[in-house]
Amino acid sequence: MKKIILLFLVCFSLSAKTITPNEVYSEVMLITGEVEYLLKHYDIKHDHDGIVKRTAIYSRLKPRNVWQITYEIMVKINILRQEYKLPVIEPVNMAPVLHLNPDLVYEQTQRIQTELKIFFTRESIEFPKIKRKTYKGKTPLDVFVGLSYVSASFDELNGGRFTPSYVFGEQMRLYDDITLILQHLQISDKTIPKKKNIDATPSDVF
């Protein structure tokens, strides 16, 4: 019996697929096409070149940095849902980690695509037939830049709207993350909040 279990575990480990940045980038390009289709459907002006220029960065990134952008997009999908009177579904979240499995970024792209398909269906919009392309030589940075473009495009789609509720939700998420880090480092939190800025807007805080 032990031999059978060991054989099963070995087979399972060998069958686990590792997702490459090329595959993730392919999914990001599908998402890009779907968001641009929505912008065209709602006749919203799209500053393609401006967004490309603003989101172009040159830096060494970790998978956790890329995952954060996917979370940001999920939040913006909720803002879009709220704008069209659809219920808000809390995005998948996770505790802060130093080394994040890159495959989790791929999983997030699948969640984003699913949410977009749901939105298209609920709003009776014909889903675009976008051909999936294959890529070579893509890096996590390419994926990050592609997702940053998607996030900025959602700002156009949403009209840059951030409600106090979303700001408060992200504030509490950040507070929980920092609390876990401080506990791990055995640091006592003795910080004092800065003076309130009464002119701050929800968008500024976000």
N, C-alpha and C positions, 0 to 999 in steps of 0.2 A: 504493500500500500504506500509506504514512504517513497519507494522508487517511482511509483506512478505520479505522486504529487510533485516530486522533484522534476520529473520529465515534463509535466504540465507547466511548471514555473519556467523552466528553461525555454520551452516552446513559446510561451507567452512573451518572455523577454526578447526573444529573437524576432517575434512578429511585430513588436512595437515600432511604429514608423516615426522617423525623425523628419520634421518639417524644415525645409530649407528656406532661407530668405527669398530665393527666387519664387517659390510657391506662395509665400505670404504676399510678396509684391504683386503677384498675379491677382490675388484676391482683392488687394487694395485698389488695383486698377478697375476691377469690376465695380467696387463701391463708388469710385470716382465717377464712372460713367452713369451710375444710377442717380447720384446726387445732382450731377449736371443735367440729367434728364428732368429731374424735378424742378430745377431752376428754370429750365426752358418751359416746362409745362405751366408754371405759375407766372411766366413772363417777368422774372426777376433779373435785373441787370447783373451780369456775372463778370467780375474783374479778374479774368483768368491770369493775365500777365502780371497784374499787381500782386495777386496771391502767390504766384510762383516766386516772384522776387522776394516777398516778405518771408516766405517759409523756407527759403534755401539757406541751409546752414552747413557748416563744415566742422564736425566735431566727432570725438569718439563717444559712442553711446553704448549703454547696456540694454539688454532686453527689458528691464524694468522701466526704462525711460520710454520705450516704445509702447509698452503695455499701458502706461499712464495716458498716452494720447488716445488709445482705444477707449479707455474709460471716459475721457473727456467727450468723445464723440457720442458715446451712449447717453451721457447726460444731455447733450444737445438734441439727441433724438427724442428724449422725453419732453424737452421744451417744444419741439415740433409737434409732438402728440398733443400736448396741452393746448397749443394754438388752435388745433383742429378738434378740440373737445373730446379727445380720446383719453382714457385713463392712463395715468402715469405708472409705469412698471419700474421698480427700483433696479438699477444696473448691477451687474455682478461686481462684487468688491472683494478684496483680499487684504490680509495684514501685510505690512511692509516687510520686504525680504531683500537681502543683499544680492543673492543670486537667484534670478527668476528663470524658470524653464522657458526657453524661447518658443516652444510649441504652444504656450498659453496665449501668445500674441495671435497665432493662427486661429485659435479657438475664439478669440474676441472678434476677429474679422467675420467669422461665421455667425456670431450673434448679431453683429451689425447688419449683415446681409438679411438675416431672418427678420429683424425689426423693420428694415426697409420694405421687404416683401409684404409684411403685415400692413404697413402704412399704405402701400400702393393698393392693396386689396380693400382696406377699409374705406379709402377715398375713391374707389372705383376708377383708378388710373391704370391704364394698360401697362403691364410691366415690360420694360425695354429688353429687347433681345440683343445683349452685348456678348460678343464672342470673347471667350477666355483666351488670352495670349500666354505664351511661355516666354520666360526671360532667363538670361544667364548673367552671372557675375554681380548679382544684386547683393547688397549688404544691409545690416540692420539700419544703417543711416539712410539708405534709400527708402526703406520701409517707413521710417520715422518721417522723412520729408513728405512722402506720399500721403501719410495719414494726417500730417499737419495741413496739407492742402485740403483734404476732405473736411477737417475741423473748421478751417476758415471759410470753406464753401457753405457749411452749415450756418455760420454766422450770417451770411447773406440770406440764406433760406429762412432763418428765424428772425431776420431784421435786427440781430444783435440784442435780443431780449433776454434779460436775466431777472427773475423775480426774487424778492427777498427770501422766499422759501428755499430756492435752490442755493442761494448764497449761504444760508444758515446750515443747510444740509452738508455742503462741502466744508464749512467751518468745523462742524462737529466731527466729520470724517478726519480732517487734518488734526484736530485735537486728540482724537483716539490714537492716530498713528504716532504722534509725538509722545503721547503718554507711554505707549509701548516701548518706544526707543529709550526714553528716560529711565524707565524701569529696568530695561536690559543693561543700561550703563550705570545703574544705581546712582542716579543723579536726582537730587531734590529740586522740584520746580519752585523757584522763588522769584520768578519774573513778575513784573508789574506791567499791565496793559498800558499802551500809549494813550494820550489824551484823545477823546472821541473827535472824529472829524465829521461835523454835522452836515458838511456839503458832499459827503461821499455818496455815490449812487450804487445800486446793486451791481451794476456792470463793473465799476471800479473795484469793489470788494472782491468780486468773482475773479 
